[in-house]
Structure formats: C-alpha cells, structure tokens
C-alpha cells in the first residue's frame, strides 16, 4: 500500500503553475510595453509645438486618428487572433508600435506626425487594445475571468506609470526625440517574450483552461468550459468562420450584436468612458495644467500617480465584477468620474494642492475600472461572440476618445482654456451612469447556447 502512496504524493502536475498564469503574465508585460505611447501625447505636445509651431488642433488630430484606429482595429484584431493566433498578432502589433515611435524622430511636417502617431501606432495599439485582455481571459480561464481582465487591463496603466516620468524627463532634456525612442524600445523589448511564452490556446499545450472541469468528471462542464474556446484558434461556435475570413467574422458578430439593445447601451457608455479618459485626461491634462503654470514634469508625475491607482482600482474592479452586478458597478464608476471632472477646473493651479492629490487618487481608481464589468456583460449576453463584441464596444470607446481629444483641442484654441471641456465631460458621465443602471438584466439569450440549464 505504501508504493501507491509514494507515487501519488509528489503529484507535480497538480502543484505546478497552470500555463494560463504564465500566459497572463506575458500578456501583462506585452500590455505594459504597448502602453508607452498612451503616456506620450500629453508630454510631447508642448515640445512639438515649441519646435515646429504646430497648433494644439493639429496635434490633437494626430491623437484622434490614433484613437480612431486604436478602436476600429480592436474587433478585427480579436477575429485575427482567432484566425492566426494570439501570439502572431501580438508580436506584429508590438513591432508596429515600436516602428511608429522610432520613425517619429524623423518628422519635419505635420502630415508626417499623422502617419507615425496616427496610422502606425494606431494600428499597433489597436491590436493590443483592451480586447486583448478579454481574449486572453476568455481563452485561458474558465473561472476568475473578471480578476484576470482587471489585472491585464492594469497592464496599460502600469505602462503609463513606468514610461511617463521618463518620457517627461527626456522630453525636457535631451529632447522629445529621445523620449520617442524610449517608447519604441519598450514595445520591441517584449517581442521575444511574446514569441517564446504567449501560447495561443490551452489545447496547444495540452491542458484545459484554468478552472475548467474535465469532461469525464462532469458532462455539463464540458460545454461550460468550452465557453472560452471560441476566442482561440481551435474555435467553438463559429469555428469555420474565422478560418475563412477574420474580417467577415468580426462584421457578422457586429450584425448579430446590433440587434440587441444591451449592445447599444454598452457602446454609448464606453464611448463616454473613452472621451473622459484617453480623450481628455490622457491627452489634455498636462497641457491644461501647464496653462495654469504647473511644470510639465509635475503634471506628468500626477498622471503617473493616476496610473498607479488605476492598477489598484482595475484589479479591485475585476474582483468586484466576479461578485456583484456589473451594471450597478458601471453606474457607480461613471458617476464618481463625473463628479471628479466637475471639480477639476477648481483644482488646477501652479502648485500641487492636497485637493489635487485627492482628485488624482480617486480618478486613478476609477480610470478603467469600467473594463471588467463591461467585458463581463459582453460575455454574459453574447456568449461565444463576447470577445469580438467587446472589441466593437471598445471601438466606441476609442471613437469617443478621438472626438473628445479633437474637440478639447479646438476648445482650447478657441477660448484659451479647457474649462468647458471638463464641464461637458462631467455631464456626459452622468448620462453614462443612467444608461448603465438601466441595462436590461434579461438580455441573456445567447448565454443559453453555451451554458444549458
């Protein structure tokens, strides 16, 4: 009897770290590397204006193109990951970001910044958008998905936190070109890790998704655990579609989703989310603080603190999403954000006051805390299409960000300040809170397919 006990005691397979967590760790690092540019426009805008004399509107247009492509690429990137694999798409995206950032040092005319900041980096970051986090979570995890999405989403905030102080320092001395090269190097440095360790699906390494029950143990769990598989190359519900044409897959998912009221509620809310994060604070907070006499490095430091607390807030939001109604969480998040934007014009000054620290902490906790509950609703309502649907919802996020970035730049050029932009954003957040609170709880028909009663 002792021999069998000796054989069973080590059980290395059970004790070993599940490959899903290794994939999640590499995905986190990839998101950190891709996030460098997200911190750049606000820091580099003033140096570029000083050197080339370009207006805020021109530079805001470059950021807007970037944000539009960032959003519109996302659903197609999700479908491409289904067709060609997560690893290949991620590696190409990082190369595009690195190339776009490096080539920025050669620009001499405004249309060239539209190509580097806008086209190349927009396509690259769009393929590494938050839909990437949802794809990893849905493919590799059968449980704790909300927490995983929260952790991966925090990767973007971590990238902002890591890069922003260095970008701000380099932009002042020796100059913005060195800052651009740093961003490019950060993206390219992650590519070898992606190629080595970012596996496409659990089937590729012969395991089940983390938390999935083996089919032999529970026949019903086989179908439930198949929920994540449609986002991997070994597909489920639409296995044949992505093999034919990833673009067709993305557009067909959009057609199906557009018939569901919940989809449009999520689109509207996430468009406002993008407008009030990437579009306004991410792009214009540093120039606005500079207008009030605050040094750019100080303002960049505040934005880095936003990134720090975003990590905490997003991971906490993922934990909460696994336990509470995601639509209520969304309503609370949006309303708190609106209150912050409403008081922001009163807090900006040449020096950092305690009230500004409070704003930065609260806004950081709320920055992209909306992602885990939004992704959860997409998964609950749209089942196997959830990741691609989230890609389309995220496209709305970036369209909202692009519109806000351009509009705020125009407001600044027309009035000499950003006050009206902050107030308008606060009003939009209240609208988003109402929309989120009224999302219908019974719009879950597709869920009955992958998860029978």
Backbone torsions as a table, in degrees:
resi	resn	phi	psi	omega
1	UNK	NA	-25.3	-178.1
2	UNK	-70.9	-30.3	-178.3
3	UNK	-61.1	-47.9	178.2
4	UNK	-61.0	-36.4	179.3
5	UNK	-63.4	-39.5	179.0
6	UNK	-63.8	-36.8	-179.5
7	UNK	-68.3	-38.6	-174.6
8	UNK	-83.3	-25.2	-172.7
9	UNK	-58.3	-47.3	-176.5
10	UNK	-61.6	-45.9	179.2
11	UNK	37.6	56.6	-174.9
12	UNK	-61.3	-30.6	-178.2
13	UNK	-63.7	-38.1	-178.3
14	UNK	-72.5	-32.7	-174.3
15	UNK	-85.4	-23.9	-175.1
16	UNK	-67.2	150.1	177.0
17	UNK	-62.7	131.3	178.9
18	UNK	-64.7	137.0	-179.1
19	UNK	-55.2	-24.2	179.7
20	UNK	-59.0	-36.6	-178.6
21	UNK	-73.6	-30.7	174.6
22	UNK	-67.2	-44.4	177.3
23	UNK	-60.5	-43.0	179.9
24	UNK	-63.1	-38.4	179.4
25	UNK	-65.2	-43.7	178.3
26	UNK	-66.5	-39.2	177.7
27	UNK	-61.9	-38.8	176.9
28	UNK	-60.4	-46.9	179.6
29	UNK	-63.7	-37.7	177.9
30	UNK	-63.4	-40.7	178.5
31	UNK	-67.5	-35.2	175.1
32	UNK	-62.0	-47.1	180.0
33	UNK	-63.8	-36.7	-179.1
34	UNK	-76.1	-18.5	-172.8
35	UNK	-84.0	-5.0	-177.0
36	UNK	-56.0	-41.5	-177.7
37	UNK	-69.0	-26.1	-179.4
38	UNK	-59.3	-27.7	179.7
39	UNK	-88.4	-11.3	-167.5
40	UNK	-78.4	-46.5	-170.5
41	UNK	-55.1	-45.3	-178.7
42	UNK	-61.9	-33.6	-179.1
43	UNK	-79.8	-39.4	-173.7
44	UNK	-87.0	-11.4	-175.1
45	UNK	-61.4	-47.8	-178.1
46	UNK	-66.6	-45.7	176.9
47	UNK	-59.1	-38.4	178.2
48	UNK	-67.2	-39.8	176.6
49	UNK	-62.3	-42.3	-178.9
50	UNK	-65.1	-36.9	-176.7
51	UNK	-81.6	-41.9	-172.3
52	UNK	-107.8	-12.4	-179.1
53	UNK	75.1	17.0	179.9
54	UNK	-73.2	148.2	-179.1
55	UNK	-78.7	164.1	176.0
56	UNK	-61.5	-35.5	-179.7
57	UNK	-63.3	-41.9	-179.5
58	UNK	-62.5	-48.3	-179.7
59	UNK	-68.1	-34.4	176.0
60	UNK	-65.2	-33.1	177.5
61	UNK	-64.1	-40.3	177.1
62	UNK	-62.2	-43.0	177.8
63	UNK	-64.7	-38.4	-179.6
64	UNK	-64.3	-43.0	176.7
65	UNK	-59.7	-43.7	177.7
66	UNK	-57.9	-46.5	-176.8
67	UNK	-68.6	-36.9	177.6
68	UNK	-62.6	-49.5	179.3
69	UNK	-66.4	-36.7	175.6
70	UNK	-53.6	-42.7	-178.6
71	UNK	-80.2	-47.4	-174.6
72	UNK	-70.5	-24.8	177.6
73	UNK	-72.8	-27.6	-170.4
74	UNK	-56.1	-52.4	-177.8
75	UNK	-64.8	-35.0	178.3
76	UNK	-70.9	-33.8	176.5
77	UNK	-64.4	-39.1	177.6
78	UNK	-61.8	-42.1	178.1
79	UNK	-69.3	-37.1	177.1
80	UNK	-64.1	-35.8	176.7
81	UNK	-64.5	-34.0	175.2
82	UNK	-67.2	-37.1	-174.8
83	UNK	-82.2	-46.8	-172.8
84	UNK	-109.1	-9.5	179.5
85	UNK	103.1	149.5	-177.7
86	UNK	-64.7	-41.0	-174.4
87	UNK	-61.4	-49.1	-176.3
88	UNK	-64.2	-45.3	-178.3
89	UNK	-64.7	-41.2	-179.7
90	UNK	-64.4	-43.4	-179.7
91	UNK	-63.2	-43.9	179.0
92	UNK	-63.5	-40.5	-179.9
93	UNK	-61.1	-43.9	179.7
94	UNK	-64.9	-36.6	177.0
95	UNK	-64.7	-41.6	178.0
96	UNK	-61.7	-42.7	178.7
97	UNK	-63.2	-45.5	179.4
98	UNK	-62.0	-43.0	180.0
99	UNK	-66.1	-44.0	179.9
100	UNK	-61.7	-41.2	180.0
101	UNK	-67.8	-42.8	-178.6
102	UNK	-66.7	-40.7	-178.5
103	UNK	-69.6	-18.1	179.1
104	UNK	-59.8	-27.7	-177.6
105	UNK	-67.4	-14.3	-177.7
106	UNK	-95.6	-3.7	-174.4
107	UNK	-69.0	143.9	175.4
108	UNK	-132.3	-14.4	-179.1
109	UNK	-130.3	157.1	-172.6
110	UNK	-63.7	-34.5	-178.3
111	UNK	-66.6	-24.3	179.5
112	UNK	-71.5	-33.9	177.4
113	UNK	-68.8	-26.2	175.8
114	UNK	-66.9	-33.3	179.3
115	UNK	-75.8	-42.2	-176.4
116	UNK	-79.0	-61.0	177.4
117	UNK	-62.4	-41.8	-173.2
118	UNK	-80.8	-67.2	-170.5
119	UNK	-73.1	-60.9	-173.4
120	UNK	-64.2	-53.3	-177.4
121	UNK	-69.6	-32.8	177.8
122	UNK	-62.0	-45.3	178.2
123	UNK	-65.9	-40.6	-179.2
124	UNK	-66.5	-50.2	-179.2
125	UNK	-67.8	-30.4	176.9
126	UNK	-63.2	-36.4	177.4
127	UNK	-74.5	-17.4	177.3
128	UNK	-109.7	25.1	-176.8
129	UNK	-71.3	-177.8	-176.8
130	UNK	-64.0	-17.8	174.9
131	UNK	-63.1	-26.0	175.4
132	UNK	-60.9	-42.6	178.1
133	UNK	-63.1	-42.6	179.2
134	UNK	-65.2	-38.0	179.4
135	UNK	-64.9	-44.4	177.6
136	UNK	-60.8	-47.0	-177.5
137	UNK	-63.9	-44.5	-177.4
138	UNK	-72.3	-29.5	-179.3
139	UNK	-79.9	-40.7	-168.7
140	UNK	-104.4	-11.6	-173.4
141	UNK	-128.9	129.9	173.0
142	UNK	-97.7	-16.3	174.5
143	UNK	-138.6	166.1	-178.8
144	UNK	60.0	28.0	-178.5
145	UNK	-64.3	-41.0	179.6
146	UNK	-59.6	-43.5	179.3
147	UNK	-63.9	-42.2	-179.0
148	UNK	-65.1	-43.6	177.6
149	UNK	-61.6	-39.3	177.3
150	UNK	-62.2	-43.4	-179.7
151	UNK	-65.5	-44.8	-178.4
152	UNK	-68.5	-38.9	176.8
153	UNK	-61.3	-35.2	177.5
154	UNK	-64.9	-17.7	176.5
155	UNK	-59.5	-37.7	176.8
156	UNK	-64.8	-41.3	177.5
157	UNK	-66.0	-38.1	178.6
158	UNK	-63.8	-38.1	177.1
159	UNK	-61.9	-42.1	176.5
160	UNK	-61.7	-42.8	-179.0
161	UNK	-64.2	-42.0	-177.4
162	UNK	-69.9	-45.1	-171.2
163	UNK	-85.4	-35.5	-167.9
164	UNK	-56.8	-49.7	-179.4
165	UNK	-61.0	-37.5	179.7
166	UNK	-70.4	-40.0	178.0
167	UNK	-62.1	-43.6	-179.7
168	UNK	-63.2	-42.1	-179.4
169	UNK	-67.7	-44.0	179.8
170	UNK	-67.1	-33.9	-178.9
171	UNK	-62.8	-29.6	178.3
172	UNK	-85.5	-39.8	-179.3
173	UNK	-159.8	113.8	15.5
174	UNK	-86.9	-18.7	178.2
175	UNK	156.2	171.5	-173.8
176	UNK	-67.4	-25.0	180.0
177	UNK	-64.6	-43.0	177.8
178	UNK	-64.0	-34.7	176.9
179	UNK	-64.2	-40.8	178.4
180	UNK	-63.6	-39.4	178.3
181	UNK	-65.8	-34.6	176.9
182	UNK	-62.5	-42.8	179.4
183	UNK	-61.6	-45.4	179.5
184	UNK	-62.1	-41.9	179.3
185	UNK	-64.2	-38.2	179.6
186	UNK	-62.4	-39.3	179.3
187	UNK	-70.2	-44.6	-176.6
188	UNK	-69.9	-28.0	-177.6
189	UNK	-64.4	-24.3	-176.5
190	UNK	-86.3	-17.4	-174.2
191	UNK	-55.4	-46.6	179.3
192	UNK	-59.0	-38.5	178.3
193	UNK	-64.2	-40.4	179.1
194	UNK	-62.3	-46.7	-178.0
195	UNK	-65.3	-30.8	-177.1
196	UNK	-86.0	-40.6	-166.2
197	UNK	-119.4	-12.8	-176.9
198	UNK	-87.5	89.5	-179.0
199	UNK	-76.2	153.5	-172.7
200	UNK	-77.8	-35.1	-176.4
201	UNK	-159.5	160.8	176.4
202	UNK	-58.6	-35.1	-179.5
203	UNK	-61.2	-29.0	-178.6
204	UNK	-64.3	-28.5	179.0
205	UNK	-112.7	11.9	173.7
206	UNK	71.8	34.7	178.1
207	UNK	-130.7	167.2	171.2
208	UNK	-87.5	160.0	172.2
209	UNK	-55.9	150.9	-179.0
210	UNK	-59.1	126.5	178.7
211	UNK	89.0	-4.5	179.4
212	UNK	-77.7	145.4	178.9
213	UNK	-91.3	132.2	177.9
214	UNK	-55.6	138.4	-177.3
215	UNK	-55.8	-35.3	-177.7
216	UNK	-64.9	-28.1	-177.4
217	UNK	-80.1	-31.4	-175.7
218	UNK	-152.5	103.8	-176.8
219	UNK	-56.2	-36.7	179.8
220	UNK	-67.8	-31.6	-177.5
221	UNK	-68.2	-22.8	179.4
222	UNK	-61.3	-43.4	179.0
223	UNK	-72.5	-36.6	-179.5
224	UNK	-65.7	-41.9	-178.6
225	UNK	-71.6	-14.0	177.4
226	UNK	-76.3	-6.8	179.7
227	UNK	-53.3	-45.3	-178.7
228	UNK	-71.1	-23.6	-168.6
229	UNK	-62.7	-32.2	-177.9
230	UNK	-58.8	-18.5	179.6
231	UNK	-86.2	-2.8	177.7
232	UNK	-104.0	170.6	-178.0
233	UNK	-61.2	-26.6	-179.6
234	UNK	-87.5	26.4	175.8
235	UNK	7.0	176.6	177.4
236	UNK	-138.5	-91.8	-172.1
237	UNK	-60.4	-46.2	-178.3
238	UNK	-117.8	49.5	-173.1
239	UNK	-59.5	-34.8	-176.2
240	UNK	-78.7	-32.4	-176.7
241	UNK	-58.9	-54.1	-175.4
242	UNK	-63.5	-24.9	178.8
243	UNK	-71.7	-26.8	179.3
244	UNK	-81.8	-51.4	-173.6
245	UNK	-162.2	113.8	-178.2
246	UNK	-64.9	-35.7	180.0
247	UNK	-65.7	-40.7	178.1
248	UNK	-62.3	-42.8	178.2
249	UNK	-57.4	-47.8	-178.8
250	UNK	-62.8	-42.2	-177.8
251	UNK	-71.0	-36.1	177.8
252	UNK	-67.5	-37.1	175.2
253	UNK	-63.5	-41.5	177.1
254	UNK	-60.2	-41.8	179.8
255	UNK	-61.4	-43.1	178.6
256	UNK	-66.9	-44.2	-176.4
257	UNK	-67.4	-33.6	-175.9
258	UNK	-64.9	-12.4	178.7
259	UNK	-89.0	-1.7	-177.1
260	UNK	-109.0	127.1	-176.1
261	UNK	-60.3	-36.8	-178.9
262	UNK	-58.8	-36.2	179.4
263	UNK	-58.1	-45.7	-177.8
264	UNK	-70.4	-30.9	174.9
265	UNK	-65.6	-42.7	178.2
266	UNK	-66.7	-38.8	178.4
267	UNK	-60.8	-47.0	-178.8
268	UNK	-63.7	-46.0	-179.5
269	UNK	-64.0	-42.3	-177.1
270	UNK	-73.5	-28.3	174.1
271	UNK	-62.7	-41.0	177.3
272	UNK	-69.5	-36.2	176.2
273	UNK	-58.3	-47.2	179.5
274	UNK	-64.1	-39.9	-180.0
275	UNK	-61.6	-35.9	-173.6
276	UNK	-94.0	-1.9	176.1
277	UNK	-115.2	-88.3	-178.4
278	UNK	-57.0	-41.6	-174.3
279	UNK	-69.3	-46.9	-175.4
280	UNK	-98.5	-67.9	-175.3
281	UNK	-64.5	-47.9	-176.9
282	UNK	-61.4	-36.3	-176.4
283	UNK	-93.9	-38.5	-167.2
284	UNK	-115.7	-2.3	-179.6
285	UNK	-63.1	-46.7	-177.9
286	UNK	-65.4	-47.9	175.4
287	UNK	-59.3	-37.1	179.6
288	UNK	-66.7	-43.8	176.8
289	UNK	-62.5	-37.3	177.3
290	UNK	-62.7	-36.5	176.9
291	UNK	-60.7	-28.5	-179.6
292	UNK	-92.0	7.9	175.8
293	UNK	94.3	3.4	-179.9
294	UNK	-80.5	133.4	176.8
295	UNK	-59.9	145.7	-177.5
296	UNK	-61.2	-38.4	-180.0
297	UNK	-64.9	-35.5	177.4
298	UNK	-66.6	-46.1	178.9
299	UNK	-62.9	-38.8	177.7
300	UNK	-64.0	-37.4	176.5
301	UNK	-62.4	-39.1	176.9
302	UNK	-63.8	-41.4	179.7
303	UNK	-67.2	-32.6	175.4
304	UNK	-65.8	-36.4	176.1
305	UNK	-64.8	-37.0	173.2
306	UNK	-55.9	-44.3	178.7
307	UNK	-63.0	-38.5	178.9
308	UNK	-62.0	-49.2	-178.3
309	UNK	-75.3	-20.7	173.1
310	UNK	-62.8	-39.2	178.0
311	UNK	-58.2	-48.1	-179.6
312	UNK	-63.9	-47.0	-176.6
313	UNK	-64.9	-39.9	-176.8
314	UNK	-71.9	-40.8	176.8
315	UNK	-64.4	-42.3	177.4
316	UNK	-62.7	-38.8	178.4
317	UNK	-63.9	-38.7	176.1
318	UNK	-61.5	-42.6	177.5
319	UNK	-62.4	-43.7	179.2
320	UNK	-65.7	-36.6	-178.1
321	UNK	-64.0	-32.3	176.9
322	UNK	-70.1	-10.0	-171.8
323	UNK	-126.0	-20.7	-174.5
324	UNK	-129.8	167.8	-178.9
325	UNK	-63.2	116.6	-175.5
326	UNK	-65.0	-28.7	-178.9
327	UNK	-70.0	-34.4	176.8
328	UNK	-69.0	-40.3	176.8
329	UNK	-59.1	-43.4	179.5
330	UNK	-60.4	-44.9	-178.5
331	UNK	-60.8	-42.1	-179.9
332	UNK	-65.9	-44.8	-178.5
333	UNK	-60.2	-47.0	-177.2
334	UNK	-64.7	-39.9	-177.7
335	UNK	-68.2	-40.2	176.3
336	UNK	-62.8	-38.2	178.7
337	UNK	-64.2	-41.2	179.2
338	UNK	-61.6	-40.5	178.2
339	UNK	-62.8	-41.5	178.5
340	UNK	-60.7	-45.0	-179.8
341	UNK	-66.6	-31.6	-179.4
342	UNK	-64.3	-36.2	-176.9
343	UNK	-94.8	-8.7	-176.0
344	UNK	-55.8	-44.1	-179.5
345	UNK	-58.1	-25.9	179.7
346	UNK	-80.2	-15.3	-173.8
347	UNK	-97.3	-22.0	-176.4
348	UNK	-71.0	131.4	178.4
349	UNK	-158.2	-179.9	-177.5
350	UNK	-71.3	-22.7	-179.9
351	UNK	-122.1	161.7	-179.0
352	UNK	-86.1	113.2	178.2
353	UNK	-95.2	159.3	178.1
354	UNK	-55.5	-35.6	179.1
355	UNK	-62.4	-34.8	177.3
356	UNK	-67.9	-37.2	176.9
357	UNK	-61.6	-42.2	178.1
358	UNK	-60.9	-44.5	178.6
359	UNK	-59.5	-47.0	-176.9
360	UNK	-61.3	-42.7	-179.6
361	UNK	-64.8	-49.2	-177.5
362	UNK	-65.9	-42.9	-179.3
363	UNK	-67.2	-35.1	176.9
364	UNK	-64.3	-44.5	178.4
365	UNK	-59.7	-28.5	-174.4
366	UNK	-98.9	-5.4	-166.5
367	UNK	-51.1	-65.7	174.7
368	UNK	-123.9	32.8	173.0
369	UNK	-62.7	-16.0	179.2
370	UNK	-71.9	-16.8	-173.7
371	UNK	-67.4	-52.7	-178.3
372	UNK	-56.9	-46.5	179.1
373	UNK	-67.2	-33.4	178.0
374	UNK	-66.8	-45.1	177.6
375	UNK	-62.9	-36.4	179.9
376	UNK	-65.0	-42.4	178.6
377	UNK	-64.6	-41.0	176.9
378	UNK	-58.8	-43.5	-179.5
379	UNK	-67.8	-42.1	-178.1
380	UNK	-66.1	-41.9	-172.8
381	UNK	-85.1	-36.0	-170.9
382	UNK	-111.3	1.8	172.1
383	UNK	57.2	-125.2	-175.3
384	UNK	-65.0	-20.9	177.0
385	UNK	-83.7	-0.7	-168.6
386	UNK	-55.9	-42.4	-177.2
387	UNK	-66.4	-42.3	179.8
388	UNK	-70.1	-37.9	175.6
389	UNK	-60.3	-43.4	177.2
390	UNK	-61.1	-33.3	175.0
391	UNK	-60.2	-41.8	178.0
392	UNK	-69.7	-38.8	176.5
393	UNK	-62.5	-41.1	177.7
394	UNK	-65.9	-31.9	175.1
395	UNK	-58.3	-40.6	176.7
396	UNK	-64.2	-37.3	176.7
397	UNK	-55.3	-46.7	-176.8
398	UNK	-77.3	-30.5	173.9
399	UNK	-64.5	-40.7	175.2
400	UNK	-63.2	-40.6	178.1
401	UNK	-63.8	-42.7	-179.6
402	UNK	-63.1	-44.6	179.8
403	UNK	-62.9	-41.8	-178.8
404	UNK	-68.6	-39.3	179.2
405	UNK	-61.5	-44.6	-179.4
406	UNK	-70.2	-43.5	-178.2
407	UNK	-65.1	-41.4	180.0
408	UNK	-65.1	-37.5	175.8
409	UNK	-62.8	-40.4	178.2
410	UNK	-66.8	-39.7	177.2
411	UNK	-61.5	-42.8	179.2
412	UNK	-62.6	-43.3	179.5
413	UNK	-67.6	-33.4	-176.1
414	UNK	-81.4	-36.4	-173.5
415	UNK	-112.5	-14.2	-178.1
416	UNK	82.8	5.6	179.0
417	UNK	-156.2	170.1	-176.2
418	UNK	-104.5	5.4	-169.8
419	UNK	-54.8	-47.5	-178.4
420	UNK	-63.3	-32.2	178.2
421	UNK	-65.6	-41.9	179.2
422	UNK	-64.3	-43.7	-179.2
423	UNK	-64.2	-41.8	179.1
424	UNK	-63.0	-39.5	179.0
425	UNK	-65.2	-37.8	177.9
426	UNK	-61.8	-41.9	178.6
427	UNK	-64.2	-39.7	179.8
428	UNK	-64.5	-35.1	179.0
429	UNK	-63.9	-37.3	176.6
430	UNK	-63.2	-40.8	177.1
431	UNK	-61.3	-44.1	179.6
432	UNK	-62.8	-37.4	178.9
433	UNK	-63.4	-42.7	179.2
434	UNK	-65.0	-45.2	179.7
435	UNK	-59.7	-44.2	-177.6
436	UNK	-65.7	-40.6	-178.7
437	UNK	-66.6	-22.8	-176.7
438	UNK	-102.1	10.5	174.3
439	UNK	-60.8	131.8	-176.8
440	UNK	-69.6	133.9	-178.5
441	UNK	-80.6	-16.8	-173.7
442	UNK	-95.4	4.5	-178.4
443	UNK	-84.4	69.2	-173.4
444	UNK	-131.9	26.0	-175.1
445	UNK	-58.5	-45.3	-179.5
446	UNK	-60.0	-23.3	-177.4
447	UNK	-66.6	-22.8	-178.3
448	UNK	-70.9	-15.5	-179.9
449	UNK	-77.4	-56.6	-178.8
450	UNK	-75.8	-20.4	-176.3
451	UNK	-128.0	85.6	-179.2
452	UNK	-64.1	153.2	178.8
453	UNK	-71.2	NA	NA
